Amino acid sequence: MSNPIAITDSHTSVREFYAERAKNSDRCCATGAAAGADSNTGGDAPSTNPFYAAELLDGIPEDVAAFTLGCGDAVSLAQLQPGETVIDLGSGGGLECFIASRQVGAKGKVIGVDMTPEMLAKAWANAARLKTTNVDFRYGFLESLPVADGTADVIISNCVINLSPDKPQVFREMFRALKPGGRIAVSDVVADGELSEEAKRDMTLWGGCYSGALDMGVYAQQLREAGFVDVKIEPKGAAADHIPGLQGKLFSVAITARRSLH
Ligand SMILES: C[S@@+](CC[C@H](N)C(=O)[O-])C[C@H]1O[C@@H](n2cnc3c(N)ncnc32)[C@H](O)[C@@H]1O
């Protein structure tokens, strides 16, 4: 385990933002825009999921399957194998964990980590409905993961790392939590260049997965500095073309890397 972190104003405002989403089952953010899906305009919750193929959602209750705050399919990117242990960073309502739990099977395990109590409550309630036996949701922070060193074969995350105020610390924690030879599969939002200080100070834009986005090259470099090898970042689509001042600057991406065996 690592040391507890100092909770920043950024964590607090992101947590408030996602507590509201959990209570109202609202979608939001860069997430919807990246896939041409509904953005958070209020009103009824959407009933389809723009990121996951229908067969992955088969048998999952419609409201659980539709509640996505992500920006891609981090689970398929991970190419999970039966028996693997997976950590999902920022597990939200739990959908990634439920899809992953079926792929790793009874001998595998999935640990979802989230800092928002309302999201954890939603994920726990969903797990009870799905009667999962290999999924564990834990309260905790990406910057200080509530797991022992070398716990996971795979770390997945869907549109969360951009929200962290200390990404180098998140990458160090991911490295620590992986077994040697383990891998990461991340959907996230990144920037082409540095965003303005004004945008970065706007906590609504930050909470919506926009202004916390790191430049793509800096992201790759910080992963390497944390010890990762074979870092690949593949652009998937524009993420903020409806936001004045951010048009053409943000992209949803698929990121893979691994911790070497030695
Ligand atoms: C954009 S949502 C994504 C949720 C889920 N992965 C999905 O695709 O629906 C971000 C989630 O990450 C959590 N989160 C954000 N920053 C975090 C941090 N630093 N530590 C732990 N959880 C965090 C939020 O509480 C929220 O549930």
The ligand as a Gaussian input file, in Angstrom:
#p B3LYP/6-31G(d) Opt

LIG

0 1
 C      -15.609000      10.208000     -15.915000
 S      -16.075000       9.135000     -14.592000
 C      -15.738000       7.541000     -15.335000
 C      -16.452000       6.411000     -14.638000
 C      -16.360000       5.063000     -15.341000
 N      -14.989000       4.690000     -15.592000
 C      -17.146000       5.076000     -16.638000
 O      -16.559000       4.902000     -17.705000
 O      -18.356000       5.262000     -16.572000
 C      -14.760000       9.357000     -13.439000
 C      -14.864000       8.510000     -12.174000
 O      -13.585000       8.510000     -11.547000
 C      -13.672000       8.896000     -10.197000
 N      -12.441000       9.666000      -9.906000
 C      -12.036000      10.818000     -10.462000
 N      -10.837000      11.192000     -10.001000
 C      -10.456000      10.233000      -9.125000
 C       -9.301000      10.046000      -8.302000
 N       -8.296000      10.939000      -8.298000
 N       -9.247000       8.948000      -7.510000
 C      -10.285000       8.033000      -7.501000
 N      -11.402000       8.173000      -8.246000
 C      -11.484000       9.250000      -9.065000
 C      -14.952000       9.711000     -10.100000
 O      -15.493000       9.653000      -8.801000
 C      -15.839000       9.045000     -11.150000
 O      -16.588000       7.985000     -10.605000

